[in-house]
Amino acid sequence: MKIQPLPPLNSLVAFEAAARHLSFTLAASELNVTQGAISRQVRLLEDYLGKSLFERTTRAMNLTPTGSQYHETVREALLQLAGATGEIRNWRGEQQVTVATSTAMASLWLLPKVADFQRDHEDIDLRIIAHDHVKDYSRLDCDLALYYCRTAPKDMQVTPLFSEEVFPVCSPGYLAKHPELLGIEQLAGCTWLWLEDPHRDWVGWPEWFRRTGLAALEPRHRVKINSYSMLIQSALNGQGVALAWNNLVNDHLETGALVRPVTEMLATEAQFCLLEPLGRGSNRQSVRQFRDWLMAELPTTDAEPPASF
């Protein structure tokens, strides 16, 4: 028997979020869409039902009696659907471990190492997802997360992994073309690879000079790049001097693909951390095995957690 009538299903999700928050703005933020998209979906649902679901004033938004009753039904239906979906995904994904991290951490530190884990755990499927602009780590749909944190995220189990040292690097070829680069002052005559990303919680050139207590310099040229992994690739290609994070570029330093033209460095107080959602699958054997492997991969000179943690 055909199930009918069914409303526009995308509109139900938008309506449920808007009704729960009593705000199109908060619903849009939760669903990662625009406020206008929420408004259009709700209007589409109201047109389909022929009833108003919200009472809108200049200062507030409330559910109509019809909207309140309908929200209870919709919410219960979506919860049942989410529960059934979660059971299926958990059953199918028992041997899948989802790891969320930044593109830099993924490409420069994690991905070069996971081949060893996969060789020893052929029955476990790894799913690595990269998110660079995370406002609420607890909303990440993952088993584990790896991020650089200045303060401990709320509602997460936080395990500091390693502190960082930040210092200039370049390729041997670039250094050979700039033999005058014998000290920090000569950096001003170089091209700086500049991370153009104001949302990132990392150290940029101005902050690096300030926190190391060195006199601020201005470069002869800048190449602005909005991805740290691309910035390091640019340094490898001999296009300028970059600020490197020791653990992220250590392999390149050991092979000689990158070199340190000056000795000055900044030891950060913040750390890269392992973040674990509370009560979300951490008891699965596959997650525990990946976590144990990850902790064994840490640098042997692991530092104590910073005071802010």
Order of alpha helices (4+ residues) and beta strands (2+ residues): alpha-alpha-alpha-beta-beta-alpha-beta-alpha-beta-beta-beta-alpha-beta-alpha-beta-alpha-beta-alpha-beta-alpha
